[in-house]
Amino acid sequence: MTDRFKPLGETVGPLFAQLEQRVAAHAELTDRVRAALTGPEKDHVVSASCRGDTLVVLADSAAWCPQIRYAQVQLLELLNSSAPSPGEKPVTKVKVRVGRKPSEANPSTGR
């Protein structure tokens, strides 16, 4: 092998480490959102992520979106009261969308 080609582990390894950190942060934020909700709507949160100063929450059906949206003041207070990570902006808006749980597959396509 020539010197111009690096072993795969040297180039891909750091990328996988970064991806693993992002996934862990995403899962931790989703857990924090569920913990901040006090009613049955917490069981219908699929995931949560931040895009700038906006918290985006995915619910498993449109029926639960208004309940989660109704709790946005409580969500913002609890999420912003905890110490933010370095470089993390405070959340000022909440958007609630319908998402699908990863375990749900389309029976007709198998995906």
N, C-alpha and C positions, 0 to 999 in steps of 0.2 A: 504494500500500500504506500502511496506517495504521501508526502507531507501536506499536500493541499487538502486532503480529505481527513476530516476529524472523525473519530469514532462516534457512532450514533449517540451513545450515552452522554458524551460531552456536550452535544448540541441540543438534544431533546430533553435531557434530564432537568435543566433549569426551567424549561417551559412547563414540564409536568409539575414541578414544585410550585410554580406560580399558579397554575390551574388548580392545584389541590388547595392552595390558600384561598383562592377566590370562591371555590365550592364550599369550603368550611365557613367563610364569612357569610355567604348566602344562606346556608343552613342555620347559622347562629342568629341571623336577623329574622328569619322565618320563625324560629323558636321564641325570640323576644316579642314578635308581633302576637303570636298565639298566647303568650303569657300575659300580655297587656290587655287582651280581650277577656271579659269576665263571663260572657254569656255563651250560649251554644254555638254562636258563629265562629268561635275559635277552632272548632273541629272541622270547619269548612274552608279554612285557609289552606290553599295549595302551596303557595310560596310567596315570598316578599323580597323585593330588591329595591335599591336606591338608584335613582337616575338624577344626579345633581342634588337638588334640594327636595326632590319628590320621592315619596315612598310609594311604590307600586305594589299593590296586594292583589294576588290572584285568588279568586274564590272558586269553589267547585261547581257552582251554579249561579244563575242570575238572581235567584230568589234570596241569596245571602249577601249580595252586593250592597243593598241599602242598609242592612244591619251593620255591616262592617264600616260603611261610610258614615253611619250615624255615630259610631264610636271614634271618629277621627280625632276629635279634640283630646280624648283620653289617650289615644295612641301617640299623638304628637307629644303630649306632656310626658308620658312615661319613657318614650324613646329618647327624647332630648334631655331628660333629667339624668340619665345614666351618662357616665363619662365617655365622650366620643373617642374613637381611636384617632391617632395622629393623622391629620389630613382629612378627617371625616367632617363633612359639612352638617350643620343642623338641618333637620327635616322640617319643611314649612308647609308642604302640601301632601295630600293623600289622594291617590287614584286607585280605584278598585275596578278590576276587570275580571272577566270569566276566564278561567284556565282549566286545563284538564290534568288530572293526576297522572303521573308517569306510568302507573301500573295499568291504566285503562288502555286497552288496545282496540283497534277497530276490527271487529270480528270478520268483516268481509275481506279485509286486506291482510290481516295478521300483523299489522304494524301498531 
